[in-house]
Amino acid sequence: MKNEKGKENKLPDFTNVERDRVPEEYTWRMEDIYANLEAWEKDKVRLFEMMDKDKINELAKDWTRSPQKMFQLMNHISEIEKKEEEVYGYPRFFSDTDMGNSTWQAMKGEVYTAIVNFQSTLAFMNPDILKLGKKKIEEYMKADPRLQVYKMDFDSILRKKKHILPTDRERLMAQTGLFSGAPGKAAGMLNDVDIPSPQVTLTDGKKIKLNQANYIRFRDAKIRRDRVKVMRTFWKHHARFRNTHAALLDGAVKNHYFKAMARRYESCLEAALYPDNISTKVYYTLIETVKENLAPLHRYLKLKARLLDLKKLSYDDIYASSVPAVEKEFTIEEAIDIVLQALQPLGQEYTNILEKGFNSRWMDIYPNKAKRSGAYSSGSLYDVHPFVLMNYNGTFNYVSTLAHEFGHALHSWFSNKTQPFPTAHYPIFLAEIASTFNETLLVHHMLKTETDDLLKLYILDQYLDEFRATLFRQTLFAEFELDFHQEVEKGQTLTPDWLDHRYLELTRLFYGHKKGVVTVHKHIRNEWSNVPHFYRNFYVYQYSTGIVAATTLAEMVVRGGQTQKQRYMNFLKSGGSQYPLDTLKETGVDLTTPHPIRVAVQRFDEVVSEMETILERLEKREKKEKEK
């Protein structure tokens, strides 16, 4: 892309730039939440007044005596929860873009503490609802239709009857929220801020500080010596903090175990899945089915070695583009245009909101000093709009990440605009479907519009690598997470030696180390310590189930007509109005069986075949050129 003077634009680099020096147009617009700190402070005071114990206790008096009194309390709580999203989100977003700024951390901490304390005052609600009973609740909803929006809440509480504690114990359990997130926060600070960045000198003489952003940027270096040096330097340095990381993870998992046992669940896994009405069989079926179908993954990895002209792949090569000849840097403007075109099949209703998000600074674009690593979409601000955090680096992978995160964002947007607040938030189990769906449509678009076989090969490689990372790698993570939870359930402590050993064992199994597919060296054994989702209590498996569902849905939309598109749009608008498996079944996807997993793996295998066909065509063409 060229500027007005005809020179090539360069991707801005703010990696080591202080946050206040990043140009405004590349940052998200916090004024959409509050005009300034004064406005935030006023709303914080208002929120705290709404949370006041005396106010809550007044509304709680005989609150189940009539449907009107019940609605009055529940509506007040909904208004509080809606407001706390904004009051907490404002300092959170500032903190995520400047993690070394203690002011934002303090503001965020103050609100978080107030939220936890408020939740503890509501400990009486679940026991009271159970005491009221299903029959009476149904009578109340019929007498006052305004209570209908809380139907899912009521049903969820009634389902969890044996796991709900007496009021005094519920209040005590709520207070654990003051410290239960501390291990994850500490691990994030350790990885993103406090661990000193080791320095490497690349082949061209450039010296690189390996912070999180630069590690991600250079681990796929075109020159093998560089990527090997980056990977080994980063992980050997990271291993110096293995004892601290193990202690933090052990603390987090023991917190999960304490809560599971206190609520009389049989395991940490059951405690995590039961609230969304998901059987543990779904989890075990995922792991078993994926492990039975590793052959397509190994086939792809062998093809990757062939494309990289290597006798055998090393784990240090995993992130390298298999088609380095067409590595290309996309400006953010180009990426936005590509994503807009790719998502046209969803129709004007979808793309209008997407364009609005791009043009209205919903997104914080580039990495800067002390900014949180990775990317996310926070869709929890019901009355505002989603906010998307990126660390855009110009690779096609980040074009795909852009599509991914705005998949989350528009899922939240449509749910928020369609559903009343109590059912607007979709369950985590559904969270990764819309994002992965967008990535799939992006690949369909690129393959349809590109005529260059080499570029197609590059795109397919990127797609399969993302597929590998989302289905196979996250299932590896899921088994590892299950294993370390079960270790704690046996009464053991998570030590760095145990964690390193088990992680290396699983990584070698999935990547075919003993079969000669990929050599997984010992320095990779500490990779678990850089996975923040392990602190989120059985979150990672939902990336795998998400790509399974998204792959099926994307094929339906691309190959189908208006009916299929409308089913998908209805999915985006459904929020949390049903249990997640029921929501998916309405789209035609049933994750209670191994069938969709096998379909996803088959699709992966088909794309490997497509890559092989293109490669053979390119090799024949190259041979003819040499013969001339």
C-alpha positions, 0 to 999 in steps of 0.5 A, a space after each residue: 500500500 502506498 501513501 500520497 507521495 508514492 512511497 511504501 507505508 511501513 507498519 508502525 512500531 510502538 513496541 518500546 514506546 510509552 503508552 501516552 506517545 501512541 497516536 490517538 487514532 490507533 487507540 480505542 476510544 474510552 470517551 465512549 464509556 466516560 468523557 473523563 475521570 471525573 465522569 467515571 468517579 461520579 458513576 462509581 459513587 452512584 454504583 456504590 450507592 446502588 450496591 449499599 447493603 442497607 439498600 439491598 437489605 431493604 429490597 430483600 425484605 420478604 422479596 419472594 412474597 410476591 412477584 412484584 417484590 421479586 421483580 423489584 429486587 432482581 431488576 435492581 440487581 440487573 441495573 447494578 450489574 449493567 453499570 458495574 461493567 462500565 465502571 470496572 471496564 473503564 480502568 480495566 481497558 486503560 490498565 491492559 494498555 499500560 500494565 505498569 501504571 499503578 493508578 489504573 490497577 488501583 482503580 480497577 482493584 477498588 471496583 473489583 473489591 466492591 463487586 465481590 462484596 456486593 456479590 456476598 450480600 446476595 448470598 441469600 438469593 439462591 437458597 430463597 429461590 430454592 425454598 420458593 420452588 419451581 411451581 411457585 416461580 412459574 406462578 409468579 412468572 405468569 402473574 408478572 410477565 416481567 419476570 420471564 427474562 429471569 427464566 434461565 436464571 431460575 432454571 439454572 438455580 433449580 438445577 444446581 439445588 444440591 450444589 447451593 449452600 446455606 446463606 451464610 456459607 454462600 456469603 463466605 464463598 462469595 468473599 473468596 472472590 477477593 483473592 481467588 483470581 490473584 494467582 492468574 493476575 500474578 502470572 499475567 504480571 510476571 509474564 507480561 511485565 516483571 520477567 526481564 526480556 532476554 536479548 538476542 542478536 539476529 542473523 542480520 545483526 539486529 538486536 531484539 529484546 524478547 518481550 511477549 510481543 517480540 517473541 510472538 513476532 520473531 518466533 516464525 522468523 524466515 531464517 531458521 537459525 533466527 527462529 531457533 535462537 528466539 524459541 530456545 532463548 525465550 524458553 530457557 530464560 522463562 524456565 528460570 521462573 518455573 518454581 514461581 509459575 508452578 506455585 501460582 498454578 498450584 494455588 489457582 487449581 487448589 482454589 478450583 478444587 476447594 470450590 468444587 468440593 465445597 459445592 459437593 461436585 464430584 470433580 473440578 471438571 464437573 463443577 466447571 461444566 455443570 452450570 451450563 448443563 454440559 456433561 463431562 462426556 463432551 470433554 472426554 469425547 473431545 480428547 478421545 476423538 482427537 487423539 484417535 485422529 492425529 494422523 491428518 495432523 502428522 500428515 500436515 506436519 510432514 508436508 510442512 517439513 517438505 515445504 520448509 525443505 527440512 528432513 524433519 520438523 522441530 518444534 522450533 519450526 512450528 510457527 514458521 510459514 511453510 511458504 516463506 516466499 510469499 510472506 507479506 505484510 498487510 497494513 491495518 487498512 488492508 486487513 480491515 478491507 479484506 475482513 469486510 469483503 470476506 464477511 459479505 456472505 452474512 449480509 448488510 445487517 452484519 457488515 454495517 455494524 462491522 464497518 461501524 466498529 472499524 470506523 469508530 475506534 472500537 479497537 486498540 491496534 498496535 503493541 506498545 510498552 507494557 501493553 497486555 500481550 495477545 488479543 481479545 474482545 470485551 463484549 460485556 458493556 451492554 449499553 456501549 459497544 465491544 472493545 477489541 484489543 489487538 497487538 497487530 503485527 502485519 502478518 496474515 495471522 493477525 489479519 485472521 486475528 482481526 476477523 476472529 476478535 471482531 467475530 467475538 465483538 459482533 456476537 456480543 453486539 447482536 446479543 446485546 441489541 436483541 436480548 434483554 440484559 439478563 439473557 444477553 451474555 452468551 455462555 463461554 461454551 459458545 464464545 469461540 464459535 463466532 470468532 472461528 467462523 469468521 476466520 473460516 469465511 476469511 479463508 474462503 474469501 482469500 481462496 476465491 479471490 486469489 489466482 496465485 497458486 503460491 499465495 493460495 498455498 500460503 493461505 492454506 498453510 496459515 489456515 491449517 496452522 490456525 486449525 492445528 493451534 485451535 483444535 489439536 493444540 487446545 485439545 492437548 491443553 485440555 488433556 493437560 488441564 484435566 491431568 493437573 486438576 486430577 493431580 490436585 484432586 489426588 491430594 498432590 502439589 503441582 511441582 515444576 518437575 511434574 508439570 514440565 514432565 507431563 506437558 512434554 509427554 503430551 506435546 511429544 504424543 500429539 506432535 508425533 515425536 516418537 513417530 519421527 514427525 516432529 522433534 520436541 526438544 526439552 526446552 519446550 517443557 516449560 511452555 505451559 507457564 505462558 498459557 494464561 487460560 489455564 487459570 480460567 478453569 477448563 476454558 481451553 477445551 471450548 476453543 476446540 469445540 468452537 472450531 468444530 462447530 464453526 467449521 460446520 456452520 461456515 460450510 452451511 452458510 457458504 454452501 447454503 442459502 438464506 435459511 442457513 444464513 438466518 440460522 447463523 444470525 439467529 445464533 448470534 442474537 441468542 445470547 444466553 437465552 438457552 443452554 449452549 448445547 440446545 442453542 447449537 442444536 437449533 443450528 444443526 450442530 450436535 456436540 454431544 456426539 463425536 460426529 462433528 469432531 470427525 467432520 472437522 478433522 476430515 475437513 482438515 485432512 481435505 485441506 492438506 490434500 488441497 495443499 498437496 495438489 497445489 504444491 504438485 502443480 507448482 513443482 511441475 510448473 517449476 520443472 517445465 521452466 527449468 527445462 526451457 
